[in-house]
């Protein structure tokens, strides 16, 4: 097992036959499949484990966090989130 210090170069290594597999979040595998023809995301709708994704903001950004939370809530409720996801990942 070889551990790569980042998730930037590993995808080219797989395509070049220098690495065999990369385990990542489903959204990462779908995005990399789109960015690197020749790679295949395996069962992204059935991940190896359940895990919620998060996001980071500068510490103390209470107002901005509330804005992002509200936007995300509304975007998921209206289907906007799925449309954005599909246009950038699928």
Secondary structure, DSSP 4 states (H G I P E B T S, - for coil): ----SSSSSHHHHHHTTS-------HHHHHHHHHHSTT-----TTS-SS---------TT-HHHHHHHHHHHHHHHHHTHHHHHHHHHT-
